[in-house]
């Protein structure tokens, strides 16, 4: 770490390292008691109690079960949001850890327990540094990141983003070894839209297909044509993914059914490609169905938009993290087609998402896995990184 005159780096490091054992304790408690979706009542209670112990008065019940708190500097200035998600996944844990989930069928398999503890660590450091800051830091602890009904959207609707000037989210990444940090330019994650299409024909005997209108053959034709949305209509530079994950039609071998249903997702890495994908999807379903003498009922539901990183903030974050850590952050184009509902914040104000390495030596972990075991050192590193970025962004 650089040791420059008046550099806050060593102080930030010391403040977070002193709290690290407590942060790990909090993480393990949350991990053992996972809560999914908006049902993060216990977790939110822990967050609120820890904030009060730091002398920060939280607002609870924002976006149903979210928590918001503000740390004010000594002078007027901008407001930067630091956001962590709190919810777990409907996965049965298989780690065998002593602090493994005590709730059957639920697990913090994406590391949101790490995120919650990390933001509490940053809060503790920023409270001590507040007299030297201009502006304010708004801490946002969010439920329901993993569900189609978005906790971020609910918190934004309740005013969590109002009056803020910029926002930062972070995520542990086991593909990166602990100690590494990555920043992405452009889209950090993709939009996530869901669809269900019901093809309606006319039932009949399998021996007399001419007297029926076969929706299964028609559905197969429509699905094949939908693949051209990506291969022949999308600009390759604005990549997208269209996946059919479920198809169902008929109940037995000798009856042509009345209908056939298929459903899946569309993921895009820019607002333009998202709009084009939906328009093309609807046109192809309707037109192909008409060509096959059937009808198509389309239910297309938009989820979280793509998370677009602000280029200026990426540059500022790279400088801040380079000052704080010996290893400079990795800065690369975004490639993920996963979804992240922090994008509801990035739609409203300049925002970035950073990635903190959480990979343990000798393991090959991935998130959303029942045996996910991240390196807990990423908690302190995340807290230090968030604190330093907030300090540098507040003049």
TACOR-V906953 format. One record per residue. N is the residue number from 1. PHI is phi in degrees with one decimal (NA if undefined). Layout:
N&PHI  N&PHI
//
This chain:
1&NA  2&-60.2  3&-119.5  4&-94.4  5&-56.6  6&63.8  7&-74.9  8&-82.0  9&-53.1  10&-61.4  11&-68.3  12&-60.0  13&-59.1  14&-64.6  15&-62.6  16&-72.7  17&-63.1  18&-64.2  19&-91.0  20&-55.1  21&-58.0  22&-67.0  23&-63.8  24&-66.3  25&-61.0  26&-63.0  27&-58.6  28&-68.2  29&-63.7  30&-62.7  31&-62.1  32&-72.8  33&-128.7  34&-69.5  35&-132.2  36&-106.7  37&56.5  38&-86.7  39&-86.9  40&-91.5  41&-72.0  42&-64.4  43&-61.0  44&-61.8  45&-65.4  46&-62.4  47&-59.7  48&-60.8  49&-65.6  50&-66.3  51&-64.3  52&-63.1  53&-63.9  54&-86.0  55&86.4  56&-110.4  57&-90.0  58&-85.9  59&-102.1  60&-108.8  61&72.8  62&-84.6  63&62.4  64&79.3  65&-131.0  66&-81.5  67&-126.0  68&-128.3  69&-146.4  70&-123.9  71&-110.8  72&-98.6  73&-78.6  74&-79.8  75&-131.1  76&-61.9  77&174.0  78&-71.9  79&-116.0  80&-111.7  81&-90.0  82&-116.5  83&-122.0  84&-129.0  85&-97.8  86&-118.1  87&-87.3  88&-101.4  89&-119.0  90&-80.8  91&-128.9  92&-84.8  93&-69.5  94&-125.8  95&-76.0  96&75.5  97&-67.8  98&-68.0  99&-110.2  100&-63.9  101&-54.0  102&-96.8  103&-111.5  104&-56.4  105&80.9  106&-133.3  107&-157.5  108&-82.0  109&-90.0  110&-115.3  111&84.4  112&-68.6  113&-64.8  114&-61.9  115&-62.6  116&-61.2  117&-63.5  118&-63.9  119&-68.1  120&-64.3  121&-64.6  122&-65.0  123&-60.0  124&-62.5  125&-71.2  126&-68.6  127&-60.3  128&-70.3  129&-90.0  130&-52.9  131&-60.7  132&-103.1  133&-109.2  134&-107.6  135&91.9  136&-148.3  137&-115.3  138&-103.7  139&-91.2  140&-124.0  141&-109.8  142&-110.7  143&-85.8  144&53.3  145&-82.8  146&-90.1  147&-112.5  148&-62.8  149&-78.9  150&-85.1  151&-70.0  152&-63.3  153&-61.2  154&-65.8  155&-70.8  156&-60.7  157&-62.2  158&-88.2  159&94.8  160&-63.7  161&-97.7  162&-63.0  163&79.3  164&-81.9  165&-106.8  166&-162.6  167&-146.5  168&-130.1  169&-118.5  170&-146.2  171&-148.0  172&-67.8  173&-136.3  174&-70.1  175&-67.5  176&-98.8  177&-65.6  178&-54.6  179&104.6  180&-97.9  181&-131.1  182&-126.9  183&-123.6  184&-115.4  185&-89.8  186&77.4  187&-75.1  188&-82.8  189&-139.3  190&-98.8  191&-68.6  192&-136.1  193&-114.2  194&-116.2  195&-140.7  196&-135.8  197&-123.2  198&-111.3  199&-92.0  200&-110.5  201&-122.7  202&-144.4  203&-73.1  204&-178.8  205&-75.3  206&-62.9  207&-79.6  208&-130.3  209&-61.9  210&-67.7  211&-93.4  212&-121.7  213&-125.4  214&-79.2  215&-76.8  216&-71.6  217&-61.5  218&-65.0  219&-63.3  220&-61.5  221&-65.7  222&-62.5  223&-60.5  224&-61.9  225&-67.6  226&-64.4  227&-65.4  228&-76.2  229&-57.2  230&-81.2  231&-78.2  232&-129.4  233&-118.7  234&-89.7  235&-63.0  236&-55.7  237&-74.3  238&-113.8  239&-64.5  240&-152.4  241&-131.8  242&-123.1  243&-127.2  244&-93.4  245&-105.7  246&-155.5  247&-137.6  248&-150.5  249&-163.5  250&82.2  251&-132.0  252&-155.8  253&-81.5  254&-115.7  255&-130.4  256&-78.0  257&-80.7  258&-78.3  259&-149.3  260&-143.3  261&-113.7  262&-138.7  263&-148.9  264&-177.3  265&-134.1  266&-124.9  267&-126.7  268&-133.4  269&-109.8  270&-156.8  271&-59.4  272&-64.5  273&-67.3  274&-64.0  275&-63.7  276&-63.5  277&-61.9  278&-66.9  279&-62.3  280&-66.7  281&-58.9  282&-64.9  283&-64.2  284&-67.9  285&-61.2  286&-67.3  287&-68.6  288&-66.6  289&-62.6  290&-61.1  291&-64.2  292&-96.8  293&64.3  294&-127.9  295&-115.5  296&-122.4  297&-98.6  298&-111.3  299&-117.2  300&-116.2  301&-114.9  302&-78.6  303&-101.4  304&-65.7  305&-74.6  306&-65.0  307&-89.3  308&-98.0  309&-76.2  310&-78.7  311&-63.6  312&-63.5  313&-66.8  314&-60.1  315&-61.4  316&-65.8  317&-65.8  318&-61.1  319&-66.0  320&-60.6  321&-70.4  322&-65.0  323&-71.9  324&-84.6  325&-115.0  326&-64.4  327&-86.7  328&-66.1  329&-66.4  330&-80.7  331&-117.4  332&-147.7  333&-66.3  334&-72.2  335&-133.5  336&-76.5  337&-108.0  338&-69.5  339&-113.9  340&-151.6  341&-78.6  342&-57.3  343&-59.9  344&-67.8  345&-79.7  346&-67.5  347&-67.9  348&-99.1  349&-154.0  350&-54.3  351&-147.7  352&-144.5  353&-120.5  354&-111.8  355&-120.2  356&-109.2  357&-59.9  358&-132.8  359&-75.0  360&-88.0  361&-58.6  362&84.3  363&-118.4  364&-130.5  365&-75.7  366&-138.7  367&-70.3  368&64.6  369&-121.3  370&-69.5  371&-113.1  372&-66.1  373&-134.2  374&-74.2  375&-77.7  376&-69.6  377&-64.1  378&-69.3  379&-65.1  380&-64.7  381&-63.4  382&-61.8  383&-62.2  384&-64.7  385&-62.5  386&-62.9  387&-63.2  388&-65.2  389&-64.3  390&-62.6  391&-60.4  392&-73.5  393&-83.1  394&-101.3  395&-65.4
//
